[in-house]
Amino acid sequence: MPRRLHKMLLGQSMEAWEKEKLAAAQRRFFPRLDVDLANQPKVDYFGRPVDDRETYTSDLKLTQPLYTGGQLTARHDQAKQGLAKVGLSEAKSRLEVALEVVPVYYKLLSARQVATLGQDLSAKAAELVQGARQGVKEGYQRLEDLLHAEARLLEVSYKVADNQSQARAAGVRLKELLGLEREQALELKPQMPEYAPPDSSEGLLGQALKKNASLLQAQSEELYQSLGLSVAETLSMPRLSLVGRYGMEGEEFPGPDKYSGVMLQMDISFGDASAKTYYDYEHQKQNETSFYFRDQELHRKGLKLSFLDGSSPAVSLAEARYLRKKAHDEVRDTRAKLQTQIMSLWEELKRHDDLHELAGKQVELGGERVAVARAKREAGTATPAEVLEREMDLAEARAKMIQAGHERHRALALLCLLSGQALACKDVK
């Protein structure tokens, strides 16, 4: 599966997951509904069967959380933040792919152009070697000059082969990053980024710290884990619920009115133990099926203690603290790495600007020296090897200029991406 498609499907799965968590968190605000329908023998007050006749019972219970120590709100906020960070995760993935593609793209362009330049030089070198060979044959060139020219031809051929190999390797890597098969054609247009960076590295770094996708995603993850810690901290808080019940019972389904009631229930966890206390008011209607022969009101109060019941939030709290610390460290490391990348690329950009300018001057000088060498050869005062030497110097200066130009474009494009700007490019003629 192509890498881009895999990341897209993974992002869609993550978004669906976070949406479900948000929906589940929203449902927790609503009352829980329990419906209990049963068919069973008649029983007395103590629950003992009294005859073979069966009764139907229908029970409806609503449980509405009143106070959870902020747990429901914290879970909702965390789920909402989880959904928000999906887009940031996708932006981070796109940035990571772009940061891999850009250097390979410009390396491929550079290797191809330098190889083409070398092929042109190789043709000229072969022509000059042929001239030197003819000169030795006719006696006006020395064998040493011919050997020197042939050595230079081999050197040119070596550089051409090396650059062609680099171009092929870069092409394979670029296809892999773009999700293309190796046998597919890869046509590239030389382009340069249309991006004007700020006048200083500090201004560029300021942009990056505000808009860099990796840093924004790390900060979003830290906020998400901080909310998760808030959820874990609420697990030890008391929880108060209001419970309403309504039930019917009789020999015919669903039976006459049986009872209705309301109850306040509080649950508390402390260590690996828990307590439940409640106050229950119930209005019991006359119901001969259950041997209630008159309407009555019941009041129940109770306390239930459980020990070693596994209710301790210590494990969840420790995990939440670890995850928040990990996310915090990731923000710190991402910020430090971003600062290093920005400052390094800024220096690279300035260096390649200078190198490109110097290479341009070398090209101008090399062109003049080639013209002089060719004129001297026509006058018979220079050997083909000397002309080839000047041609090689000129080709090397052009290769340096090409490489410096592409390296400058690479640094500029990476700075644009890292600073959180949209990368726009234009064709290079």
C-alpha positions in Angstrom: 0.0 0.0 0.0 1.4 3.4 -0.9 2.7 5.3 2.1 0.4 8.3 1.6 -2.7 6.1 1.3 -1.7 4.2 4.4 -1.4 7.4 6.4 -4.7 8.7 5.1 -6.6 5.6 6.1 -4.8 5.6 9.5 -5.9 9.2 10.0 -9.5 8.4 9.1 -9.5 5.5 11.6 -8.1 7.8 14.3 -10.7 10.4 13.6 -13.5 7.8 13.8 -12.1 6.6 17.1 -11.9 10.1 18.6 -15.5 10.9 17.4 -16.7 7.8 19.2 -14.9 8.8 22.4 -16.5 12.3 22.2 -20.0 10.8 21.6 -19.5 8.4 24.5 -18.4 11.3 26.8 -21.4 13.3 25.8 -23.8 10.4 26.6 -22.4 10.2 30.2 -24.2 13.5 31.0 -27.5 11.9 30.4 -29.3 9.6 32.9 -28.6 5.9 32.7 -31.8 3.9 32.0 -32.3 0.4 33.3 -35.4 -1.7 32.3 -35.9 -5.0 34.1 -38.7 -7.3 33.0 -39.2 -10.6 34.8 -41.6 -13.5 35.2 -41.2 -15.3 38.5 -43.1 -17.1 41.3 -45.0 -15.1 43.9 -42.8 -14.3 46.9 -43.4 -12.9 50.3 -41.7 -9.9 51.9 -38.5 -11.9 52.4 -38.4 -13.1 48.8 -39.6 -16.7 49.5 -42.0 -18.4 47.0 -45.5 -18.8 48.4 -47.3 -20.7 45.7 -47.0 -21.9 42.2 -48.6 -19.0 40.5 -46.3 -16.7 38.6 -46.2 -12.9 38.5 -44.9 -10.3 36.1 -42.6 -7.5 37.3 -41.7 -4.4 35.2 -39.1 -2.1 36.7 -37.8 1.2 35.2 -34.8 3.0 36.9 -33.2 6.3 35.9 -29.8 7.2 37.4 -28.7 10.9 36.9 -25.2 11.9 38.0 -25.4 15.1 40.0 -21.7 15.5 41.0 -18.7 13.5 39.8 -15.9 15.8 40.9 -15.6 17.2 37.4 -15.0 13.7 35.9 -17.7 14.0 33.2 -16.6 17.5 32.1 -12.9 16.4 32.1 -13.7 13.3 30.0 -15.7 15.4 27.6 -12.9 18.0 27.3 -10.3 15.4 26.7 -12.4 13.7 24.0 -13.0 17.0 22.3 -9.2 17.8 22.4 -8.6 14.3 21.0 -10.7 15.1 18.0 -9.0 18.4 17.6 -5.5 16.8 17.6 -6.4 14.5 14.7 -6.1 17.3 12.2 -2.8 18.3 13.8 -1.5 14.8 13.5 -2.4 14.7 9.8 -0.6 18.0 9.3 2.4 16.6 11.1 2.4 13.5 8.9 2.2 15.7 5.8 5.1 17.8 7.1 7.3 14.7 7.8 6.7 13.4 4.3 7.5 16.8 2.7 10.7 17.1 4.8 11.8 13.8 3.3 10.6 14.5 -0.3 12.2 18.0 -0.7 15.9 17.0 -0.2 15.5 13.9 -2.4 13.8 16.0 -5.1 16.6 18.5 -5.2 19.3 15.9 -5.0 17.7 14.2 -8.0 17.5 17.4 -10.0 21.1 18.3 -9.1 22.5 14.8 -10.0 20.6 14.8 -13.3 21.7 18.2 -14.4 25.3 17.6 -13.4 25.3 14.3 -15.2 24.0 16.0 -18.3 26.7 18.6 -18.0 29.3 15.8 -17.7 28.0 14.1 -20.7 28.4 17.3 -22.8 31.9 17.6 -21.4 32.6 13.9 -22.1 31.7 14.5 -25.8 34.1 17.4 -25.9 36.8 15.5 -24.1 36.5 12.6 -26.5 36.9 15.0 -29.4 40.0 16.6 -27.9 41.5 13.1 -27.1 40.9 12.2 -30.8 42.7 15.4 -31.8 45.6 14.6 -29.5 45.8 11.1 -30.9 45.8 12.5 -34.4 48.6 14.9 -33.4 50.7 12.1 -32.0 50.2 10.1 -35.1 51.3 13.0 -37.3 54.2 13.9 -35.0 53.2 17.4 -33.7 51.8 16.2 -30.3 53.7 14.4 -27.6 52.6 11.0 -26.3 52.5 12.5 -22.8 49.9 15.1 -23.9 47.7 12.3 -25.3 48.0 10.2 -22.1 47.2 13.3 -20.1 44.1 14.0 -22.2 43.0 10.3 -21.9 43.4 10.5 -18.1 41.1 13.5 -18.0 38.5 11.8 -20.2 38.5 8.9 -17.8 38.0 11.3 -14.9 35.1 13.0 -16.7 33.5 9.6 -17.4 33.9 8.5 -13.8 32.1 11.7 -12.6 29.3 11.2 -15.1 28.8 7.6 -14.0 28.8 8.6 -10.4 26.2 11.4 -10.9 24.0 9.1 -13.0 24.1 6.5 -10.2 23.2 9.1 -7.6 20.3 10.3 -9.9 19.0 6.7 -10.2 19.2 6.1 -6.4 17.4 9.4 -5.7 14.8 8.5 -8.3 14.1 5.2 -6.6 13.8 6.9 -3.2 11.6 9.6 -4.5 9.2 7.1 -6.1 9.1 5.2 -2.7 8.2 8.4 -0.9 5.5 9.3 -3.5 4.0 5.8 -3.4 5.0 5.0 -7.0 6.1 1.7 -8.4 9.7 1.4 -9.5 8.7 0.7 -13.1 6.6 3.8 -13.3 7.9 6.9 -15.1 9.0 9.8 -13.0 8.9 13.2 -14.8 10.1 16.2 -12.8 10.1 19.9 -13.6 12.8 21.9 -12.0 11.1 24.3 -9.6 12.2 26.7 -6.9 10.2 27.8 -3.9 8.4 31.1 -4.0 9.2 32.0 -0.4 10.7 35.2 1.1 11.9 34.4 4.6 12.1 37.1 7.3 15.1 39.3 7.4 16.5 37.5 10.5 16.7 34.0 11.9 14.9 35.1 15.0 11.9 36.2 13.0 11.9 32.9 11.1 12.2 31.0 14.4 9.3 33.0 15.8 7.1 32.0 12.9 8.1 28.3 13.4 7.3 28.3 17.1 3.8 29.6 16.3 2.9 27.5 13.2 5.2 24.4 13.0 2.9 21.4 12.6 5.1 19.1 14.7 5.3 21.5 17.6 1.5 22.2 17.4 0.8 18.5 17.5 3.1 18.0 20.4 1.5 20.8 22.3 -1.9 19.4 21.5 -0.8 16.0 22.8 0.4 17.6 26.0 -2.9 19.3 26.6 -4.7 16.0 25.8 -2.6 14.2 28.4 -3.1 17.0 31.0 -6.8 16.6 30.6 -6.3 12.8 31.0 -4.5 13.5 34.3 -7.5 15.6 35.4 -9.8 12.7 34.6 -7.6 10.4 36.7 -7.5 12.8 39.6 -11.4 12.9 39.7 -11.5 9.1 40.2 -10.9 9.6 43.9 -13.6 12.3 44.3 -17.0 11.5 45.7 -19.8 10.8 43.2 -23.4 11.8 43.9 -26.3 10.4 41.9 -30.1 10.8 41.9 -31.9 7.6 41.2 -35.6 7.5 40.3 -37.6 4.2 40.1 -41.0 3.1 38.9 -42.2 -0.5 38.9 -45.3 -2.6 38.3 -46.3 -6.1 39.3 -49.2 -8.5 38.8 -50.5 -11.7 37.4 -51.1 -10.0 34.1 -48.4 -8.2 32.2 -47.4 -5.5 33.0 -49.5 -5.5 36.2 -51.0 -2.7 38.3 -48.9 0.0 39.9 -46.5 -1.3 42.4 -44.2 1.4 43.6 -42.3 4.6 42.8 -39.3 6.0 44.6 -36.4 8.4 44.6 -32.9 7.9 46.1 -29.8 9.8 46.7 -26.6 7.7 46.4 -23.0 8.7 47.1 -20.0 6.6 46.1 -16.6 7.3 47.6 -13.2 5.6 46.9 -10.3 5.7 49.3 -7.3 3.6 48.6 -8.2 0.1 47.5 -11.6 0.3 49.2 -14.9 2.1 48.6 -18.0 3.2 50.4 -21.5 3.6 49.3 -24.1 5.5 51.2 -27.7 6.2 50.3 -31.0 7.6 51.4 -34.1 6.1 49.7 -37.7 7.1 49.8 -40.3 4.7 48.2 -44.1 5.0 47.9 -45.4 1.4 47.9 -48.9 1.0 46.6 -51.3 -1.8 47.7 -50.2 -5.0 46.0 -51.6 -8.3 47.1 -49.3 -10.1 44.7 -46.4 -9.1 46.9 -48.5 -9.1 50.1 -48.7 -5.3 50.5 -52.3 -4.8 51.6 -52.2 -1.1 51.9 -50.4 1.9 50.5 -47.3 2.8 52.5 -44.2 4.9 52.5 -40.8 3.4 53.1 -37.6 5.2 54.0 -34.2 3.4 53.7 -30.8 4.6 54.8 -27.7 2.5 54.4 -23.9 2.3 54.2 -21.9 -0.3 52.4 -18.2 -0.7 52.7 -16.0 -2.8 50.3 -12.3 -3.6 51.0 -9.7 -4.6 48.5 -12.2 -4.2 45.7 -9.8 -2.8 43.1 -11.3 0.6 43.1 -8.0 2.4 43.8 -7.2 5.0 41.1 -3.5 4.9 41.9 -2.6 2.9 38.8 -4.6 5.2 36.5 -3.2 8.3 38.2 0.4 7.0 37.9 -0.1 6.2 34.2 -1.7 9.6 33.5 1.2 11.4 35.2 3.7 9.4 33.1 1.9 10.2 29.9 1.7 13.9 30.7 5.4 13.9 31.5 6.2 12.1 28.3 4.1 14.6 26.3 5.7 17.5 28.1 9.2 16.2 27.3 8.1 15.7 23.7 7.1 19.4 23.4 10.5 20.4 24.9 12.5 18.1 22.6 10.4 19.1 19.5 11.0 22.8 20.3 14.7 22.3 20.8 15.0 20.2 17.6 13.0 22.9 15.6 15.3 25.6 16.8 18.4 23.6 15.8 16.9 22.9 12.4 15.9 26.5 11.7 19.3 27.9 12.7 21.2 25.3 10.8 19.1 25.8 7.6 19.4 29.5 8.0 23.2 29.2 8.0 23.0 26.8 5.1 20.9 29.2 3.1 23.4 32.0 3.6 26.3 29.8 2.8 24.8 28.5 -0.4 23.9 32.1 -1.4 27.6 32.9 -1.1 28.7 29.7 -2.9 26.3 30.3 -5.7 27.6 33.8 -6.2 31.2 32.6 -6.1 30.5 29.7 -8.5 28.9 32.2 -10.9 32.1 34.2 -10.9 34.1 31.0 -11.5 31.9 30.2 -14.4 32.6 33.6 -15.9 36.3 33.3 -15.4 36.3 29.7 -16.6 34.5 30.7 -19.8 37.2 33.3 -20.5 40.0 30.8 -19.8 38.4 28.2 -22.2 38.1 30.8 -24.9 41.8 31.7 -24.5 42.9 28.0 -24.5 40.9 27.3 -27.6 42.4 30.3 -29.4 45.9 29.2 -28.3 45.2 25.7 -29.6 44.1 27.1 -33.0 47.4 29.0 -33.0 49.3 25.8 -32.2 50.5 27.0 -28.8 48.3 24.9 -26.6 47.7 21.1 -26.5 44.3 19.4 -26.5 45.1 18.3 -22.9 45.4 21.9 -21.9 42.2 22.9 -23.5 40.5 19.9 -21.9 41.9 21.0 -18.5 40.2 24.4 -18.9 36.9 22.7 -20.1 36.9 20.6 -17.0 37.5 23.6 -14.8 34.5 25.4 -16.5 32.3 22.3 -16.1 33.3 21.9 -12.5 32.4 25.6 -11.8 29.0 25.0 -13.6 28.4 21.9 -11.5 29.2 23.9 -8.3 26.8 26.6 -9.4 24.1 24.0 -10.1 24.6 22.2 -6.8 24.7 25.5 -4.8 21.5 26.6 -6.5 19.6 23.4 -5.7 21.0 23.3 -2.2 19.8 26.9 -1.7 16.3 25.9 -3.0 16.3 22.9 -0.7 17.2 25.0 2.4 14.6 27.7 1.4 11.9 25.1 0.9 12.6 23.3 4.2 12.6 26.7 6.0 9.2 27.5 4.5 7.8 24.1 5.6 9.3 24.2 9.1 8.0 27.7 9.7 4.5 26.5 9.0 4.0 28.3 5.7 2.4 26.9 2.6 5.1 25.9 0.1 4.4 27.4 -3.4 6.9 26.8 -6.2 7.5 28.2 -9.7 9.2 26.6 -12.7 12.9 27.3 -13.2 13.8 28.0 -16.8 
